């Protein structure tokens, strides 16, 4: 997640659910989650929530299957 374009939110329990772009290396979307990859959509901003639902909807077309990654702060 070095140069990833990510939704910037405080990590939840030190993990992020990362959707890697299929077309732009090093870019993607990241959302705070727990160790199981569960995102609490109630804590996301409206824009982040929209991006999260979009990323989920286009897995395999624009984004890779998401991965749970340890936050840099973890």
The first five atom37 places (N, CA, C, CB, O) and aatype in JSON, in Angstrom:
{
  "aatype": [20, 20, 20, 20, 20, 20, 20, 20, 20, 20, 20, 20, 20, 20, 20, 20, 20, 20, 20, 20, 20, 20, 20, 20, 20, 20, 20, 20, 20, 20, 20, 20, 20, 20, 20, 20, 20, 20, 20, 20, 20, 20, 20, 20, 20, 20, 20, 20, 20, 20, 20, 20, 20, 20, 20, 20, 20, 20, 20, 20, 20, 20, 20, 20, 20, 20, 20, 20, 20, 20, 20, 20, 20, 20],
  "atom_mask": [
    [1, 1, 1, 1, 1],
    [1, 1, 1, 1, 1],
    [1, 1, 1, 1, 1],
    [1, 1, 1, 1, 1],
    [1, 1, 1, 1, 1],
    [1, 1, 1, 1, 1],
    [1, 1, 1, 1, 1],
    [1, 1, 1, 1, 1],
    [1, 1, 1, 1, 1],
    [1, 1, 1, 1, 1],
    [1, 1, 1, 1, 1],
    [1, 1, 1, 1, 1],
    [1, 1, 1, 1, 1],
    [1, 1, 1, 1, 1],
    [1, 1, 1, 1, 1],
    [1, 1, 1, 1, 1],
    [1, 1, 1, 1, 1],
    [1, 1, 1, 1, 1],
    [1, 1, 1, 1, 1],
    [1, 1, 1, 1, 1],
    [1, 1, 1, 1, 1],
    [1, 1, 1, 1, 1],
    [1, 1, 1, 1, 1],
    [1, 1, 1, 1, 1],
    [1, 1, 1, 1, 1],
    [1, 1, 1, 1, 1],
    [1, 1, 1, 1, 1],
    [1, 1, 1, 1, 1],
    [1, 1, 1, 1, 1],
    [1, 1, 1, 1, 1],
    [1, 1, 1, 1, 1],
    [1, 1, 1, 1, 1],
    [1, 1, 1, 1, 1],
    [1, 1, 1, 1, 1],
    [1, 1, 1, 1, 1],
    [1, 1, 1, 1, 1],
    [1, 1, 1, 1, 1],
    [1, 1, 1, 1, 1],
    [1, 1, 1, 1, 1],
    [1, 1, 1, 1, 1],
    [1, 1, 1, 1, 1],
    [1, 1, 1, 1, 1],
    [1, 1, 1, 1, 1],
    [1, 1, 1, 1, 1],
    [1, 1, 1, 1, 1],
    [1, 1, 1, 1, 1],
    [1, 1, 1, 1, 1],
    [1, 1, 1, 1, 1],
    [1, 1, 1, 1, 1],
    [1, 1, 1, 1, 1],
    [1, 1, 1, 1, 1],
    [1, 1, 1, 1, 1],
    [1, 1, 1, 1, 1],
    [1, 1, 1, 1, 1],
    [1, 1, 1, 1, 1],
    [1, 1, 1, 1, 1],
    [1, 1, 1, 1, 1],
    [1, 1, 1, 1, 1],
    [1, 1, 1, 1, 1],
    [1, 1, 1, 1, 1],
    [1, 1, 1, 1, 1],
    [1, 1, 1, 1, 1],
    [1, 1, 1, 1, 1],
    [1, 1, 1, 1, 1],
    [1, 1, 1, 1, 1],
    [1, 1, 1, 1, 1],
    [1, 1, 1, 1, 1],
    [1, 1, 1, 1, 1],
    [1, 1, 1, 1, 1],
    [1, 1, 1, 1, 1],
    [1, 1, 1, 1, 1],
    [1, 1, 1, 1, 1],
    [1, 1, 1, 1, 1],
    [1, 1, 1, 1, 1]
  ],
  "atom_positions": [
    [[0.83, -1.18, 0.0], [0.0, 0.0, 0.0], [0.88, 1.25, 0.0], [-0.95, -0.01, 1.21], [0.46, 2.3, 0.49]],
    [[2.06, 1.16, -0.53], [3.01, 2.26, -0.48], [2.48, 3.55, -1.07], [4.24, 1.87, -1.19], [2.35, 4.54, -0.35]],
    [[2.17, 3.57, -2.35], [1.72, 4.79, -2.98], [0.25, 4.72, -3.35], [2.54, 5.08, -4.21], [-0.2, 5.39, -4.28]],
    [[-0.49, 3.92, -2.62], [-1.9, 3.73, -2.94], [-2.7, 4.99, -2.66], [-2.48, 2.56, -2.14], [-2.46, 5.69, -1.68]],
    [[-3.65, 5.26, -3.55], [-4.62, 6.3, -3.29], [-5.66, 5.65, -2.4], [-5.24, 6.91, -4.62], [-6.38, 4.75, -2.84]],
    [[-5.76, 6.1, -1.17], [-6.61, 5.43, -0.2], [-7.57, 6.4, 0.44], [-5.78, 4.74, 0.86], [-7.29, 7.59, 0.56]],
    [[-8.7, 5.87, 0.84], [-9.63, 6.65, 1.64], [-8.96, 6.81, 3.0], [-11.05, 5.98, 1.76], [-8.64, 5.82, 3.65]],
    [[-8.76, 8.03, 3.42], [-7.97, 8.31, 4.61], [-8.86, 8.37, 5.84], [-7.2, 9.61, 4.45], [-9.57, 9.35, 6.07]],
    [[-8.8, 7.31, 6.63], [-9.53, 7.24, 7.89], [-8.65, 6.55, 8.91], [-10.89, 6.49, 7.72], [-7.77, 5.77, 8.56]],
    [[-8.89, 6.83, 10.17], [-8.12, 6.16, 11.22], [-8.37, 4.66, 11.13], [-8.5, 6.71, 12.63], [-9.53, 4.24, 11.04]],
    [[-7.32, 3.85, 11.17], [-7.5, 2.41, 11.06], [-8.26, 1.85, 12.26], [-6.15, 1.72, 10.95], [-8.09, 2.29, 13.39]],
    [[-9.1, 0.89, 11.98], [-9.87, 0.22, 13.03], [-9.1, -1.03, 13.4], [-11.33, -0.12, 12.55], [-8.96, -1.95, 12.58]],
    [[-8.61, -1.09, 14.61], [-7.84, -2.24, 15.1], [-6.58, -2.49, 14.28], [-8.71, -3.48, 15.08], [-6.05, -3.6, 14.29]],
    [[-6.08, -1.47, 13.58], [-4.82, -1.6, 12.87], [-4.88, -2.32, 11.55], [-3.88, -2.27, 13.72], [-3.83, -2.71, 11.03]],
    [[-6.05, -2.51, 10.98], [-6.17, -3.21, 9.7], [-6.94, -2.36, 8.71], [-6.86, -4.57, 9.9], [-7.73, -1.49, 9.08]],
    [[-6.71, -2.64, 7.43], [-7.44, -1.97, 6.37], [-7.82, -3.0, 5.32], [-6.6, -0.82, 5.74], [-7.06, -3.94, 5.05]],
    [[-8.98, -2.83, 4.73], [-9.43, -3.66, 3.62], [-9.0, -2.92, 2.37], [-11.0, -3.93, 3.66], [-9.5, -1.82, 2.1]],
    [[-8.08, -3.51, 1.59], [-7.49, -2.82, 0.46], [-7.95, -3.42, -0.85], [-5.97, -2.87, 0.55], [-7.82, -4.63, -1.07]],
    [[-8.5, -2.58, -1.72], [-8.92, -2.95, -3.07], [-7.86, -2.42, -4.03], [-10.36, -2.38, -3.41], [-7.78, -1.21, -4.25]],
    [[-7.04, -3.3, -4.6], [-5.97, -2.92, -5.54], [-6.58, -2.67, -6.91], [-4.88, -4.03, -5.61], [-7.38, -3.48, -7.4]],
    [[-6.21, -1.56, -7.55], [-6.66, -1.27, -8.91], [-6.09, -2.31, -9.87], [-6.24, 0.15, -9.34], [-4.93, -2.69, -9.74]],
    [[-6.9, -2.76, -10.81], [-6.43, -3.71, -11.82], [-5.69, -3.01, -12.96], [-7.6, -4.51, -12.37], [-4.99, -3.66, -13.73]],
    [[-5.85, -1.69, -13.07], [-5.3, -0.96, -14.2], [-4.21, 0.03, -13.85], [-6.39, -0.25, -14.88], [-3.45, 0.44, -14.73]],
    [[-4.11, 0.42, -12.59], [-3.12, 1.41, -12.18], [-2.3, 0.85, -11.02], [-3.8, 2.75, -11.78], [-2.74, 0.87, -9.87]],
    [[-1.12, 0.35, -11.34], [-0.27, -0.27, -10.33], [0.01, 0.7, -9.17], [1.05, -0.73, -10.96], [0.33, 1.87, -9.39]],
    [[-0.12, 0.2, -7.96], [0.14, 1.01, -6.78], [-1.02, 1.87, -6.33], [1.31, 1.87, -7.02], [-0.9, 2.62, -5.37]],
    [[-2.14, 1.77, -7.02], [-3.3, 2.56, -6.64], [-4.44, 1.65, -6.2], [-3.75, 3.47, -7.8], [-4.52, 0.49, -6.61]],
    [[-5.3, 2.17, -5.38], [-6.44, 1.41, -4.91], [-7.19, 2.19, -3.86], [-6.0, 0.07, -4.36], [-6.95, 3.37, -3.65]],
    [[-8.1, 1.52, -3.21], [-8.9, 2.11, -2.14], [-8.73, 1.27, -0.88], [-10.4, 2.21, -2.54], [-8.68, 0.04, -0.95]],
    [[-8.64, 1.93, 0.26], [-8.48, 1.23, 1.53], [-9.5, 1.76, 2.52], [-7.04, 1.4, 2.08], [-9.81, 2.95, 2.56]],
    [[-10.02, 0.85, 3.33], [-11.04, 1.19, 4.32], [-10.7, 0.53, 5.64], [-12.46, 0.76, 3.83], [-10.28, -0.63, 5.66]],
    [[-10.86, 1.24, 6.75], [-10.54, 0.64, 8.05], [-11.43, -0.57, 8.3], [-10.71, 1.68, 9.19], [-12.63, -0.55, 8.0]],
    [[-10.84, -1.62, 8.85], [-11.6, -2.84, 9.11], [-11.01, -3.55, 10.31], [-11.61, -3.77, 7.88], [-10.01, -3.11, 10.89]],
    [[-11.64, -4.66, 10.69], [-11.08, -5.49, 11.76], [-10.22, -6.59, 11.11], [-12.21, -6.11, 12.65], [-10.07, -6.61, 9.89]],
    [[-9.68, -7.47, 11.91], [-8.79, -8.52, 11.4], [-9.48, -9.48, 10.43], [-8.22, -9.3, 12.56], [-8.81, -10.15, 9.64]],
    [[-10.81, -9.55, 10.48], [-11.55, -10.43, 9.57], [-11.95, -9.72, 8.28], [-12.79, -10.96, 10.27], [-12.55, -10.33, 7.4]],
    [[-11.62, -8.43, 8.16], [-11.96, -7.68, 6.96], [-13.34, -7.05, 6.99], [-11.87, -8.56, 5.78], [-13.84, -6.6, 5.96]],
    [[-13.95, -7.01, 8.15], [-15.29, -6.43, 8.27], [-15.18, -4.92, 8.46], [-16.07, -7.08, 9.45], [-14.54, -4.44, 9.39]],
    [[-15.82, -4.19, 7.56], [-15.81, -2.72, 7.58], [-17.08, -2.24, 8.27], [-15.69, -2.13, 6.14], [-18.17, -2.69, 7.94]],
    [[-16.93, -1.33, 9.23], [-18.08, -0.72, 9.89], [-18.51, 0.48, 9.05], [-17.75, -0.29, 11.37], [-17.96, 1.57, 9.19]],
    [[-19.49, 0.27, 8.17], [-19.89, 1.33, 7.25], [-20.51, 2.52, 7.96], [-20.87, 0.79, 6.23], [-20.59, 3.61, 7.39]],
    [[-20.94, 2.34, 9.2], [-21.53, 3.45, 9.94], [-20.51, 4.5, 10.33], [-22.22, 2.93, 11.18], [-20.88, 5.64, 10.59]],
    [[-19.23, 4.16, 10.37], [-18.2, 5.14, 10.74], [-17.59, 5.8, 9.52], [-17.12, 4.48, 11.57], [-16.8, 6.74, 9.66]],
    [[-17.93, 5.33, 8.32], [-17.39, 5.93, 7.1], [-18.12, 7.22, 6.76], [-17.49, 4.94, 5.93], [-19.3, 7.37, 7.05]],
    [[-17.39, 8.15, 6.15], [-18.04, 9.36, 5.65], [-18.92, 8.97, 4.46], [-16.97, 10.45, 5.22], [-18.83, 7.85, 3.96]],
    [[-19.77, 9.88, 4.03], [-20.64, 9.58, 2.89], [-19.81, 9.23, 1.65], [-21.56, 10.77, 2.58], [-20.13, 8.29, 0.93]],
    [[-18.75, 9.99, 1.41], [-17.9, 9.74, 0.25], [-17.2, 8.4, 0.36], [-16.87, 10.86, 0.09], [-17.15, 7.64, -0.61]],
    [[-16.66, 8.08, 1.54], [-15.99, 6.81, 1.74], [-16.96, 5.64, 1.58], [-15.33, 6.76, 3.12], [-16.62, 4.62, 1.0]],
    [[-18.17, 5.8, 2.11], [-19.19, 4.75, 1.99], [-19.52, 4.51, 0.51], [-20.48, 5.14, 2.77], [-19.63, 3.36, 0.08]],
    [[-19.68, 5.58, -0.26], [-19.95, 5.46, -1.69], [-18.8, 4.74, -2.39], [-20.19, 6.85, -2.32], [-19.03, 3.85, -3.21]],
    [[-17.57, 5.12, -2.07], [-16.39, 4.47, -2.66], [-16.31, 3.0, -2.28], [-15.12, 5.19, -2.23], [-15.94, 2.17, -3.11]],
    [[-16.64, 2.68, -1.03], [-16.61, 1.29, -0.56], [-17.61, 0.43, -1.33], [-16.91, 1.23, 0.95], [-17.26, -0.65, -1.81]],
    [[-18.84, 0.91, -1.46], [-19.85, 0.14, -2.19], [-19.49, 0.01, -3.66], [-21.23, 0.79, -2.04], [-19.72, -1.03, -4.28]],
    [[-18.91, 1.07, -4.23], [-18.48, 1.03, -5.63], [-17.38, -0.02, -5.81], [-17.99, 2.42, -6.1], [-17.46, -0.86, -6.71]],
    [[-16.36, 0.03, -4.95], [-15.25, -0.91, -5.06], [-15.75, -2.35, -4.96], [-14.2, -0.64, -3.97], [-15.31, -3.21, -5.72]],
    [[-16.66, -2.61, -4.04], [-17.22, -3.96, -3.9], [-17.96, -4.38, -5.16], [-18.16, -4.04, -2.7], [-17.89, -5.54, -5.57]],
    [[-18.66, -3.43, -5.79], [-19.48, -3.76, -6.96], [-18.64, -4.06, -8.21], [-20.42, -2.61, -7.25], [-19.09, -4.78, -9.1]],
    [[-17.42, -3.51, -8.28], [-16.62, -3.68, -9.49], [-15.39, -4.58, -9.28], [-16.18, -2.33, -9.99], [-14.43, -4.51, -10.05]],
    [[-15.42, -5.41, -8.24], [-14.34, -6.37, -8.03], [-14.29, -7.3, -9.25], [-14.56, -7.2, -6.71], [-15.31, -7.84, -9.68]],
    [[-13.1, -7.45, -9.79], [-12.93, -8.28, -10.98], [-13.0, -7.49, -12.27], [-13.96, -9.36, -11.01], [-12.57, -7.98, -13.32]],
    [[-13.52, -6.27, -12.21], [-13.58, -5.42, -13.4], [-12.65, -4.22, -13.27], [-15.02, -4.95, -13.64], [-11.96, -3.87, -14.23]],
    [[-12.62, -3.59, -12.1], [-11.74, -2.45, -11.87], [-10.79, -2.66, -10.7], [-12.56, -1.2, -11.63], [-9.68, -2.13, -10.68]],
    [[-11.23, -3.45, -9.72], [-10.41, -3.72, -8.54], [-10.28, -5.22, -8.32], [-11.02, -3.05, -7.28], [-11.17, -6.0, -8.66]],
    [[-9.14, -5.6, -7.76], [-8.9, -7.0, -7.41], [-9.71, -7.35, -6.17], [-7.37, -7.27, -7.16], [-10.23, -6.47, -5.47]],
    [[-9.82, -8.63, -5.9], [-10.47, -9.09, -4.67], [-9.74, -8.42, -3.51], [-10.45, -10.67, -4.54], [-8.51, -8.45, -3.46]],
    [[-10.48, -7.83, -2.58], [-9.82, -7.08, -1.51], [-9.01, -7.98, -0.58], [-10.84, -6.3, -0.71], [-9.3, -9.16, -0.41]],
    [[-8.0, -7.37, 0.02], [-7.15, -8.07, 0.97], [-7.1, -7.29, 2.26], [-5.72, -8.27, 0.4], [-7.1, -6.06, 2.26]],
    [[-7.06, -8.02, 3.37], [-6.89, -7.39, 4.68], [-5.4, -7.19, 4.87], [-7.52, -8.26, 5.86], [-4.62, -8.14, 4.8]],
    [[-5.0, -5.95, 5.11], [-3.59, -5.64, 5.31], [-3.42, -4.93, 6.66], [-3.04, -4.76, 4.14], [-4.31, -4.21, 7.12]],
    [[-2.28, -5.16, 7.26], [-1.97, -4.46, 8.52], [-1.68, -3.02, 8.19], [-0.76, -5.13, 9.28], [-0.96, -2.72, 7.24]],
    [[-2.22, -2.13, 8.97], [-1.99, -0.71, 8.79], [-0.54, -0.4, 9.11], [-2.94, 0.13, 9.67], [0.08, -1.11, 9.9]],
    [[-0.01, 0.65, 8.51], [1.35, 1.09, 8.8], [1.5, 1.48, 10.27], [1.75, 2.27, 7.9], [2.59, 1.42, 10.83]],
    [[0.39, 1.87, 10.89], [0.41, 2.27, 12.29], [0.27, 1.09, 13.22], [-0.69, 3.26, 12.57], [0.44, 1.24, 14.43]],
    [[-0.02, -0.08, 12.69], [-0.24, -1.28, 13.53], [1.04, -1.87, 13.99], [-1.02, -2.33, 12.78], [1.04, -2.87, 14.7]]
  ]
}
